[in-house]
Amino acid sequence: MRRWMGMPVAALALTACVTINVYFPAAEAKEAAKEFVEKVIGDEVQDATTAPAPDGSSGGMAMRVSRPAAAMSRLTFDPWVLVGITPAHAQGQPDITIKTPAIQAIQARMKGRFDSSLRAHFDSGALGFTNDGLVSVRDAAKIALKDRVAVNQAVADQNRDAKAVYREVAVANNHPEWEAQIRAVFAKQWIASAKAGWSYQDAGGAWKQK
C-alpha cells in the first residue's frame, strides 16, 4: 500500500522538474542585459576592481544578477526535502551570469570600439540600433567619405561581437537554446539605454530618434 501511495508523489516531482527546467528567467535576463549594455555605451569608465556591486556593497564589479527578492522567498522552503527529493532550483530558476572570461573579453572589445569609433556617429545620427540587437548605418551621408570604410568595419566588428555575446550568455548559463530569447532581451535594452538623440528602429523597422 505504501508503495502505491508513493507513486503520485514521484510522478508529481518528475513533472515539476520538467516544468522548472524550461523556465526562462526573463527578469534576470533583463537585468543582466542592462548591466552589460550600460557598461558598453556608458559615458563613464568604471574601474572593475573598485566599482560597487548593484546592491551597494563594496568589492569587484558584480556581473551576476541575482533573483528578485520575491523569487528568493519562494525558494526558502522546499517541501520535497521532507520526502528526500533533491531540490532542482539550480537548474530550474537560474541566475543569469555574464561573468565569464569570454563574455567579459567581448564586453571590453565592444566598449573600446564604441568609445573610439562608434559613439561620435551615434551622436551625429549616422548610426542607430536595430530592432534585432545590432548596429546599423542609418545615414551614410553623415559620415565623412574618408571615414566610411573604417566606420563600416567597426560596425561589422561590433555586430559580430554582439552575436557572439548573445550566444555566450546562453551557453554560460547552460541553456544554448535560450540564444534567441537572450538576443531579444538585449535588443530591447540597447534601445532602452540609448542616449537622447540617438536613432533606433521600432518593431516595424522604421527609424526613430530617442
C-alpha positions in Angstrom: 0.0 0.0 0.0 2.8 2.4 0.9 4.5 1.7 -2.4 1.4 2.7 -4.4 1.0 5.9 -2.2 4.5 7.0 -3.1 3.9 6.8 -6.9 1.8 10.0 -7.2 4.4 12.0 -5.3 7.2 10.7 -7.5 5.2 11.5 -10.6 4.4 15.0 -9.4 8.1 15.5 -8.6 9.1 14.5 -12.1 6.5 16.7 -13.7 7.7 19.6 -11.5 11.3 19.1 -12.6 10.3 19.1 -16.3 8.3 22.3 -15.9 11.1 24.0 -13.9 13.8 23.1 -16.4 12.2 25.0 -19.3 11.8 28.2 -17.3 13.4 31.3 -18.9 14.3 33.9 -16.3 13.2 37.0 -18.2 13.5 39.5 -15.4 17.0 38.3 -14.5 18.0 38.3 -18.2 16.8 41.9 -18.5 18.9 43.0 -15.5 22.0 41.2 -16.9 21.4 42.9 -20.3 21.1 46.3 -18.7 24.3 45.9 -16.8 26.2 44.7 -19.9 24.7 47.3 -22.3 25.2 50.3 -20.0 28.8 49.3 -19.4 29.4 49.3 -23.1 27.7 52.5 -24.1 28.0 54.4 -20.8 30.0 57.7 -20.8 31.9 56.9 -17.6 34.7 54.4 -17.4 34.5 52.3 -14.2 37.4 50.6 -12.5 36.3 46.9 -12.4 38.3 46.5 -9.1 36.6 49.3 -7.2 33.1 49.6 -8.7 30.4 49.0 -6.2 28.1 46.0 -6.6 24.5 46.6 -7.7 23.4 46.1 -4.1 25.6 48.9 -2.9 28.2 46.7 -1.3 31.9 47.2 -2.0 34.1 44.9 -3.9 34.7 43.9 -7.5 32.2 44.6 -10.3 29.3 42.3 -9.7 28.4 40.6 -13.0 25.9 38.0 -11.6 22.4 39.2 -11.5 20.5 37.7 -8.5 16.9 36.7 -8.5 14.4 39.2 -7.2 13.6 39.0 -3.5 10.1 37.6 -4.3 11.7 34.7 -6.3 14.1 34.1 -3.4 11.3 33.9 -0.9 9.7 31.2 -3.0 12.8 29.2 -2.7 13.2 29.5 1.1 11.3 26.3 1.9 11.3 23.2 -0.3 8.7 20.7 0.7 10.4 18.0 -1.4 13.2 17.9 1.1 10.7 16.3 3.6 10.4 13.3 1.3 14.1 13.1 0.4 13.9 14.6 -3.1 16.9 16.7 -4.1 16.0 20.3 -5.0 16.2 21.3 -8.7 16.3 25.0 -8.2 19.8 25.5 -9.7 18.7 24.1 -13.0 15.1 25.4 -12.9 15.4 29.1 -11.8 19.0 30.1 -12.6 20.6 33.4 -12.2 21.8 34.9 -15.5 25.6 35.1 -15.2 27.7 37.3 -17.5 30.8 36.8 -15.5 32.9 34.6 -17.7 36.3 35.3 -19.4 34.7 35.1 -22.9 31.8 37.4 -22.1 34.0 40.0 -20.3 36.5 40.0 -23.2 33.7 40.7 -25.7 32.3 43.4 -23.5 35.7 45.1 -23.2 36.2 45.0 -27.0 32.7 46.4 -27.6 33.1 49.2 -25.2 36.5 50.2 -26.5 35.2 50.1 -30.1 32.1 52.1 -29.2 34.1 54.8 -27.5 36.8 55.1 -30.1 34.8 54.5 -33.4 31.1 54.5 -33.0 29.9 56.9 -30.3 30.5 60.0 -32.4 28.5 58.6 -35.2 25.6 57.7 -32.9 25.7 61.3 -31.8 25.6 62.6 -35.4 22.7 60.3 -36.3 24.7 58.3 -38.8 24.3 55.1 -36.8 21.5 53.5 -34.9 20.4 50.4 -33.0 18.3 47.9 -35.0 15.4 46.1 -33.5 17.3 42.8 -33.6 20.2 43.8 -31.3 22.7 45.1 -33.8 24.1 48.4 -35.0 23.4 49.8 -38.5 24.4 52.6 -40.7 21.3 54.7 -40.8 22.6 57.7 -42.8 25.9 57.2 -44.5 25.8 60.8 -45.8 26.6 62.0 -42.2 29.9 60.1 -42.2 32.8 61.8 -43.9 33.9 60.0 -47.1 37.4 59.3 -45.7 35.9 57.6 -42.6 33.2 55.4 -44.2 35.4 52.3 -44.7 36.6 52.4 -41.1 33.1 53.0 -39.7 31.6 50.2 -41.8 34.3 47.9 -40.5 33.7 49.0 -36.9 30.0 48.3 -37.3 30.6 44.9 -38.7 33.0 44.0 -35.9 30.6 45.3 -33.3 27.8 43.2 -34.7 30.0 40.1 -34.8 30.8 40.6 -31.1 27.1 41.3 -30.3 26.0 38.0 -31.9 28.8 36.2 -30.1 27.8 37.6 -26.7 24.2 36.5 -27.1 25.4 33.0 -27.8 28.0 33.1 -25.0 25.4 34.3 -22.4 23.1 31.4 -23.3 25.9 28.8 -23.2 27.4 30.2 -20.0 24.0 29.6 -18.3 23.8 26.0 -19.6 20.9 26.8 -21.9 22.1 27.3 -25.5 18.5 27.1 -26.7 17.9 30.5 -25.0 20.1 32.4 -27.5 17.2 33.9 -29.4 15.5 35.0 -26.2 18.7 36.5 -24.9 19.1 38.4 -28.1 15.6 39.7 -28.0 16.1 40.9 -24.4 19.4 42.6 -25.4 17.8 44.2 -28.5 15.3 46.0 -26.3 17.9 47.0 -23.8 20.2 48.7 -26.4 17.3 50.8 -27.4 16.2 51.5 -23.8 19.7 52.6 -22.8 20.3 54.7 -25.9 21.1 58.4 -25.2 18.8 61.2 -26.2 19.1 62.0 -29.9 20.3 58.5 -30.9 18.5 56.6 -33.6 16.8 53.2 -33.3 14.4 51.0 -35.1 10.9 50.4 -33.8 9.3 46.9 -34.0 8.3 47.6 -37.6 11.7 48.6 -38.7 11.1 52.3 -39.0 13.9 54.6 -37.8 13.1 56.9 -34.8 15.0 59.2 -32.5 15.2 59.0 -28.7 
